[in-house]
Amino acid sequence: MNPLNYQVFSNQLPRVHMSSTLTVLQQKRFSVSERASVGTRRCTIVFGSNKPSTSSRDNKPSTSTPAKKSPVGLRELRVNKSKPTGTPDEIKAREAKRETDHSASPLLEPTYNISPQQLLKYERKGYVCTRGLFTEDEINRRRHAVEGATSRLELKALRQRVSVVCPGVDATQLHTVEDARRVLATRAVEEVGFLQYINIHESDKAIDLLLRSPRVAAAAAALLGVNRVRLYQSCAFLKVPGHGPTNWHSDLNMVPLDTNHFVTLWIPFRDISPNNDSGLQFACGSHRDFALPYWHQMEGFDLATRGYKIENAGAMALGDATWHAGWTLHYAPPASKKAQSRLALTASFF
């Protein structure tokens, strides 16, 4: 079997067709794929590419020129080959920093194979858990980077929550963490479900290399049934004791891309209990139902009468991760005041 070449691109977005929610919903296509043989994969990381990804399921002829094949090993980094700029000392310093970054947070090789059973579960239910996708050491080595980002960007995350749950308040006029917390405590019209830190991979090399590693690329590509994927967005989500539920929603309704090939990876930074914890809950099969609204509570809406089974991934150990389709409805339960804070990192691919 010839190894497939999986690629994960940077999050520079290609040209996309902005379309209404109705148009996107009308184009939803779901069929059980007979992708039973996964095999061993060679993964390629492509930084800075602007080529949109394609899928064999789109049934559209490709107009792009195929890339030239080159004999590569298990890992290959394609970088801009333009002539370096700056003085010799500046160039040498940049090279030394690059080597330090890569040695401190090496790319994770594609040592995890998605099984046919996992592919089938993902197609049928809209989510799957990949147990042991990472080792505990691999997660712990990146915990400091994620925690550092949440601390550094706390005011920005609080302002984002104020703009969502505190109507009439100008979040840009809040200049301290204390001011933002006070407004949330007194002006919020609904519970604060989480703090969200968007695209933290852009400012941290360790997080960037984790999310665009061959291992993550191979898993995302296998689930989407494509040869390469593009990183759309990363987010860190922090739930602290007392935070309310994360409302039911589907990711693709908030994404300005005309595609159904979209998957989100969810990596918790602590063990998750299957009961009375704040791990994700999924409405099984909802990724096939285009009649559902995009954000709501369970009571009083049609989801409650559609008969979907609500599941979670069960107990999750450090290093486990879940994947859910772009249209899969999911939510997270509230965190009790006695609960342990829950930090999770997500990445969405298309």
MARGU-721286 format. One record per residue (C-alpha): residue number from 0; residue in three letters; y, z, x. Coordinates in nm, 2 decimals. Each point is the difference from the previous one (the first is absolute). Layout:
! MARGU-721286
R  num  residu       y       z       x
R  NUM     ALA       Y       Z       X
...
//
This chain:
! MARGU-721286
R  num  residu       y       z       x
R    0     MET    0.00    0.00    0.00
R    1     ASN    0.34   -0.10    0.14
R    2     PRO    0.23    0.30    0.00
R    3     LEU    0.30   -0.03   -0.23
R    4     ASN    0.34    0.04    0.14
R    5     TYR    0.20    0.26   -0.19
R    6     GLN    0.37    0.02    0.06
R    7     VAL    0.26    0.26   -0.11
R    8     PHE    0.36   -0.11    0.01
R    9     SER    0.32    0.19    0.03
R   10     ASN    0.19    0.09   -0.31
R   11     GLN    0.25   -0.29    0.03
R   12     LEU   -0.03   -0.14   -0.35
R   13     PRO   -0.07   -0.37   -0.05
R   14     ARG    0.18   -0.21   -0.26
R   15     VAL   -0.11    0.13   -0.34
R   16     HIS    0.06   -0.12   -0.35
R   17     MET    0.18    0.27   -0.20
R   18     SER   -0.16    0.00   -0.34
R   19     SER    0.02    0.22   -0.31
R   20     THR   -0.25    0.26   -0.07
R   21     LEU   -0.14   -0.21   -0.28
R   22     THR   -0.05   -0.30    0.23
R   23     VAL   -0.18    0.21    0.26
R   24     LEU   -0.22    0.16   -0.27
R   25     GLN   -0.09   -0.34   -0.14
R   26     GLN   -0.13   -0.11    0.34
R   27     LYS   -0.24    0.30    0.05
R   28     ARG   -0.34   -0.13    0.08
R   29     PHE   -0.30    0.22    0.04
R   30     SER   -0.35   -0.10    0.07
R   31     VAL   -0.30    0.17    0.16
R   32     SER   -0.02   -0.16    0.34
R   33     GLU   -0.34   -0.06    0.17
R   34     ARG    0.13    0.12    0.33
R   35     ALA   -0.33    0.17    0.09
R   36     SER   -0.01   -0.07    0.37
R   37     VAL    0.27    0.17    0.20
R   38     GLY   -0.15   -0.01    0.35
R   39     THR    0.17    0.07    0.33
R   40     ARG    0.37   -0.10    0.02
R   41     ARG    0.25   -0.08    0.27
R   42     CYS    0.34    0.13   -0.08
R   43     THR    0.33   -0.14    0.12
R   44     ILE    0.34    0.16   -0.02
R   45     VAL    0.29   -0.24   -0.02
R   46     PHE    0.34    0.16    0.05
R   47     GLY    0.31   -0.17   -0.14
R   48     SER   -0.17   -0.29   -0.17
R   49     ASN    0.17   -0.15   -0.31
R   50     LYS   -0.30   -0.19   -0.14
R   51     PRO   -0.09    0.10   -0.35
R   52     SER   -0.36    0.11   -0.06
R   53     THR   -0.23   -0.21   -0.22
R   54     SER   -0.33    0.06   -0.18
R   55     SER   -0.29   -0.22   -0.09
R   56     ARG    0.03    0.13   -0.35
R   57     ASP    0.35   -0.15   -0.05
R   58     ASN   -0.16   -0.35   -0.04
R   59     LYS    0.31   -0.15    0.16
R   60     PRO   -0.01   -0.25    0.28
R   61     SER    0.15    0.13    0.32
R   62     THR    0.29   -0.19    0.14
R   63     SER    0.03    0.20    0.32
R   64     THR   -0.12   -0.12    0.34
R   65     PRO   -0.31    0.18    0.12
R   66     ALA    0.06    0.22    0.29
R   67     LYS   -0.16   -0.10    0.33
R   68     LYS   -0.32    0.19    0.08
R   69     SER   -0.01    0.18    0.32
R   70     PRO   -0.28    0.20    0.16
R   71     VAL    0.09    0.36   -0.06
R   72     GLY   -0.19    0.32    0.02
R   73     LEU   -0.02    0.27   -0.26
R   74     ARG    0.37    0.07    0.01
R   75     GLU    0.28   -0.24    0.06
R   76     LEU    0.37    0.06   -0.02
R   77     ARG    0.21   -0.31   -0.06
R   78     VAL    0.36    0.07    0.10
R   79     ASN    0.31   -0.21    0.03
R   80     LYS   -0.03   -0.19    0.33
R   81     SER    0.37   -0.05    0.04
R   82     LYS    0.15    0.07    0.34
R   83     PRO    0.09    0.38    0.04
R   84     THR    0.36    0.08    0.00
R   85     GLY    0.19    0.26    0.21
R   86     THR    0.00    0.11    0.36
R   87     PRO   -0.33    0.04    0.19
R   88     ASP    0.03    0.38   -0.03
R   89     GLU    0.05   -0.02   -0.38
R   90     ILE   -0.29   -0.24   -0.04
R   91     LYS   -0.22    0.24    0.21
R   92     ALA    0.11    0.30   -0.20
R   93     ARG   -0.09   -0.18   -0.33
R   94     GLU   -0.34   -0.09    0.13
R   95     ALA   -0.07    0.36    0.11
R   96     LYS    0.10    0.13   -0.34
R   97     ARG   -0.22   -0.25   -0.17
R   98     GLU   -0.30    0.10    0.21
R   99     THR    0.08    0.37   -0.07
R  100     ASP    0.01   -0.07   -0.38
R  101     HIS   -0.33   -0.18    0.00
R  102     SER   -0.18    0.26    0.21
R  103     ALA    0.13    0.29   -0.21
R  104     SER   -0.10   -0.17   -0.33
R  105     PRO   -0.26   -0.27    0.08
R  106     LEU   -0.10   -0.26   -0.26
R  107     LEU   -0.30    0.11   -0.20
R  108     GLU   -0.29   -0.25    0.04
R  109     PRO   -0.18   -0.13   -0.31
R  110     THR   -0.29    0.24    0.01
R  111     TYR   -0.02    0.03   -0.38
R  112     ASN   -0.17   -0.25   -0.22
R  113     ILE    0.06   -0.02   -0.37
R  114     SER   -0.34   -0.01   -0.17
R  115     PRO   -0.10   -0.23   -0.29
R  116     GLN   -0.02    0.31   -0.22
R  117     GLN    0.36    0.10    0.08
R  118     LEU    0.12   -0.36   -0.07
R  119     LEU   -0.17    0.00   -0.34
R  120     LYS    0.15    0.34   -0.09
R  121     TYR    0.34   -0.11    0.10
R  122     GLU   -0.03   -0.32   -0.21
R  123     ARG   -0.13    0.19   -0.30
R  124     LYS    0.20    0.32    0.00
R  125     GLY    0.31   -0.09    0.20
R  126     TYR   -0.04    0.26    0.27
R  127     VAL   -0.24    0.11    0.27
R  128     CYS   -0.02    0.28    0.26
R  129     THR   -0.08   -0.09    0.36
R  130     ARG   -0.14    0.32    0.14
R  131     GLY    0.04    0.05    0.38
R  132     LEU    0.24   -0.29    0.03
R  133     PHE    0.16    0.21    0.27
R  134     THR   -0.11    0.28    0.21
R  135     GLU    0.16    0.35   -0.03
R  136     ASP    0.14   -0.05    0.35
R  137     GLU    0.16   -0.33   -0.09
R  138     ILE    0.17    0.16   -0.31
R  139     ASN    0.11    0.31    0.19
R  140     ARG    0.15   -0.21    0.28
R  141     ARG    0.23   -0.16   -0.25
R  142     ARG    0.08    0.30   -0.21
R  143     HIS    0.29    0.10    0.22
R  144     ALA    0.16   -0.35   -0.04
R  145     VAL   -0.03    0.01   -0.38
R  146     GLU    0.12    0.36   -0.03
R  147     GLY    0.29   -0.08    0.23
R  148     ALA    0.11   -0.29   -0.22
R  149     THR   -0.01    0.21   -0.31
R  150     SER    0.22    0.27    0.17
R  151     ARG    0.24   -0.26    0.14
R  152     LEU    0.04   -0.19   -0.33
R  153     GLU   -0.01    0.30   -0.24
R  154     LEU    0.36   -0.05   -0.13
R  155     LYS   -0.06   -0.37   -0.06
R  156     ALA   -0.32    0.09   -0.20
R  157     LEU    0.18    0.26   -0.20
R  158     ARG    0.28   -0.24   -0.08
R  159     GLN   -0.26   -0.25   -0.13
R  160     ARG   -0.15    0.26   -0.23
R  161     VAL    0.35    0.10   -0.13
R  162     SER    0.08   -0.37   -0.08
R  163     VAL   -0.33   -0.02   -0.20
R  164     VAL   -0.01    0.33   -0.19
R  165     CYS    0.37    0.11   -0.02
R  166     PRO    0.19   -0.26   -0.21
R  167     GLY    0.38    0.00    0.05
R  168     VAL   -0.02    0.15    0.35
R  169     ASP    0.12   -0.21    0.30
R  170     ALA   -0.26    0.07    0.26
R  171     THR    0.21   -0.15    0.28
R  172     GLN    0.24    0.29   -0.04
R  173     LEU   -0.26    0.25    0.10
R  174     HIS    0.04    0.07    0.37
R  175     THR   -0.24    0.29    0.06
R  176     VAL   -0.36    0.08   -0.08
R  177     GLU    0.12    0.32   -0.18
R  178     ASP    0.24   -0.20   -0.22
R  179     ALA   -0.28   -0.24   -0.10
R  180     ARG   -0.24    0.28   -0.08
R  181     ARG    0.26    0.18   -0.21
R  182     VAL    0.06   -0.31   -0.21
R  183     LEU   -0.37   -0.06   -0.05
R  184     ALA   -0.04    0.36   -0.11
R  185     THR    0.28   -0.01   -0.25
R  186     ARG    0.04   -0.36   -0.12
R  187     ALA   -0.35   -0.16    0.01
R  188     VAL   -0.11   -0.12   -0.35
R  189     GLU   -0.37   -0.01    0.11
R  190     GLU   -0.21    0.17    0.26
R  191     VAL    0.02   -0.11    0.36
R  192     GLY   -0.35   -0.14    0.07
R  193     PHE    0.03   -0.07    0.37
R  194     LEU    0.23   -0.09    0.29
R  195     GLN   -0.03   -0.36    0.12
R  196     TYR    0.08   -0.13    0.35
R  197     ILE    0.00   -0.38    0.00
R  198     ASN   -0.09   -0.23    0.29
R  199     ILE   -0.04    0.28    0.26
R  200     HIS   -0.21   -0.24    0.22
R  201     GLU    0.32   -0.19    0.08
R  202     SER    0.14    0.29    0.21
R  203     ASP   -0.32    0.14    0.14
R  204     LYS   -0.24   -0.19    0.23
R  205     ALA   -0.30    0.23   -0.06
R  206     ILE    0.01   -0.05   -0.38
R  207     ASP    0.07   -0.38    0.04
R  208     LEU   -0.31   -0.04    0.23
R  209     LEU   -0.22    0.20   -0.24
R  210     LEU    0.09   -0.20   -0.31
R  211     ARG   -0.01   -0.34    0.18
R  212     SER   -0.32    0.07    0.19
R  213     PRO   -0.31   -0.23    0.00
R  214     ARG   -0.20    0.26   -0.19
R  215     VAL    0.25    0.03   -0.29
R  216     ALA    0.06   -0.38    0.00
R  217     ALA   -0.38   -0.07   -0.03
R  218     ALA   -0.04    0.24   -0.29
R  219     ALA    0.30   -0.13   -0.19
R  220     ALA   -0.10   -0.36    0.06
R  221     ALA   -0.36    0.06   -0.12
R  222     LEU    0.12    0.16   -0.32
R  223     LEU    0.24   -0.28   -0.07
R  224     GLY   -0.24   -0.27    0.10
R  225     VAL    0.24   -0.16    0.25
R  226     ASN    0.01   -0.08    0.37
R  227     ARG    0.33    0.17    0.07
R  228     VAL    0.23    0.25   -0.16
R  229     ARG    0.37    0.09    0.02
R  230     LEU    0.13    0.36    0.00
R  231     TYR    0.24    0.02   -0.29
R  232     GLN    0.11    0.36    0.02
R  233     SER   -0.09    0.35    0.12
R  234     CYS    0.08    0.33   -0.16
R  235     ALA   -0.06    0.36    0.07
R  236     PHE   -0.03    0.22   -0.31
R  237     LEU    0.05    0.38    0.01
R  238     LYS   -0.11    0.23   -0.28
R  239     VAL    0.10    0.36    0.05
R  240     PRO   -0.10    0.30   -0.21
R  241     GLY    0.16   -0.03   -0.34
R  242     HIS    0.05   -0.37   -0.01
R  243     GLY   -0.09   -0.17   -0.33
R  244     PRO   -0.23   -0.29   -0.06
R  245     THR    0.05   -0.35    0.13
R  246     ASN    0.02   -0.20   -0.32
R  247     TRP   -0.26   -0.27   -0.08
R  248     HIS    0.11   -0.33    0.15
R  249     SER   -0.12   -0.33    0.17
R  250     ASP    0.15   -0.10    0.33
R  251     LEU    0.03   -0.38   -0.06
R  252     ASN    0.24    0.04   -0.28
R  253     MET    0.26    0.12    0.25
R  254     VAL   -0.07   -0.27    0.26
R  255     PRO    0.20   -0.33   -0.01
R  256     LEU   -0.30   -0.21    0.11
R  257     ASP   -0.17   -0.27   -0.21
R  258     THR   -0.35    0.10    0.09
R  259     ASN   -0.30    0.20   -0.13
R  260     HIS   -0.14    0.05    0.35
R  261     PHE    0.15    0.34    0.08
R  262     VAL   -0.17    0.32    0.11
R  263     THR    0.13    0.35    0.09
R  264     LEU   -0.16    0.23    0.26
R  265     TRP    0.04    0.38   -0.06
R  266     ILE   -0.06    0.23    0.30
R  267     PRO    0.02    0.38   -0.06
R  268     PHE    0.08    0.23    0.29
R  269     ARG   -0.22    0.28   -0.12
R  270     ASP   -0.33    0.05   -0.19
R  271     ILE    0.02   -0.08   -0.37
R  272     SER   -0.19    0.20   -0.26
R  273     PRO   -0.14   -0.19   -0.30
R  274     ASN    0.12    0.27   -0.24
R  275     ASN    0.34    0.16   -0.04
R  276     ASP    0.15   -0.20    0.29
R  277     SER    0.26   -0.27    0.02
R  278     GLY   -0.21   -0.30    0.11
R  279     LEU    0.04   -0.33   -0.17
R  280     GLN   -0.16   -0.06   -0.35
R  281     PHE   -0.08   -0.36   -0.11
R  282     ALA   -0.04   -0.16   -0.34
R  283     CYS   -0.32   -0.20    0.08
R  284     GLY    0.03   -0.37   -0.10
R  285     SER    0.37    0.02   -0.08
R  286     HIS    0.07   -0.26    0.27
R  287     ARG   -0.15   -0.26   -0.24
R  288     ASP    0.22    0.09   -0.29
R  289     PHE    0.34   -0.17   -0.01
R  290     ALA    0.11    0.15   -0.33
R  291     LEU    0.08    0.34    0.15
R  292     PRO    0.35    0.12    0.08
R  293     TYR    0.08    0.08    0.36
R  294     TRP    0.10    0.37   -0.01
R  295     HIS   -0.07    0.26   -0.25
R  296     GLN   -0.17    0.33   -0.09
R  297     MET   -0.35   -0.02   -0.15
R  298     GLU    0.09    0.15   -0.34
R  299     GLY    0.16   -0.22   -0.26
R  300     PHE   -0.07   -0.33    0.17
R  301     ASP   -0.27   -0.26   -0.03
R  302     LEU   -0.18    0.11    0.32
R  303     ALA   -0.13    0.30   -0.19
R  304     THR   -0.18   -0.22   -0.26
R  305     ARG   -0.14   -0.27    0.23
R  306     GLY   -0.30    0.20    0.11
R  307     TYR    0.05   -0.01    0.37
R  308     LYS   -0.20    0.25    0.20
R  309     ILE    0.22    0.22    0.22
R  310     GLU   -0.14    0.06    0.35
R  311     ASN    0.09    0.13    0.34
R  312     ALA   -0.17   -0.06    0.33
R  313     GLY   -0.16    0.34    0.00
R  314     ALA    0.03    0.23    0.29
R  315     MET    0.18   -0.17    0.29
R  316     ALA   -0.03    0.12    0.36
R  317     LEU    0.26   -0.07    0.27
R  318     GLY   -0.05   -0.36    0.10
R  319     ASP   -0.10   -0.12   -0.34
R  320     ALA    0.24   -0.25   -0.19
R  321     THR    0.02   -0.17   -0.33
R  322     TRP    0.10   -0.35   -0.09
R  323     HIS    0.12   -0.12   -0.34
R  324     ALA    0.09   -0.34   -0.14
R  325     GLY    0.36   -0.08   -0.07
R  326     TRP   -0.04    0.01   -0.38
R  327     THR   -0.22    0.31   -0.01
R  328     LEU    0.16    0.28   -0.20
R  329     HIS    0.00    0.33    0.19
R  330     TYR    0.17    0.34    0.02
R  331     ALA   -0.01    0.33    0.18
R  332     PRO   -0.03    0.34   -0.17
R  333     PRO    0.26    0.26    0.05
R  334     ALA   -0.01    0.24    0.30
R  335     SER   -0.03    0.36   -0.11
R  336     LYS    0.23    0.26    0.16
R  337     LYS   -0.30    0.14    0.19
R  338     ALA   -0.11   -0.35    0.12
R  339     GLN    0.01   -0.12    0.36
R  340     SER    0.26   -0.27    0.07
R  341     ARG   -0.15   -0.34   -0.01
R  342     LEU    0.13   -0.27    0.24
R  343     ALA   -0.14   -0.36   -0.04
R  344     LEU    0.08   -0.33    0.16
R  345     THR   -0.03   -0.32   -0.19
R  346     ALA    0.02   -0.37    0.10
R  347     SER   -0.01   -0.30   -0.23
R  348     PHE   -0.13   -0.34    0.11
R  349     PHE    0.00   -0.35   -0.15
//
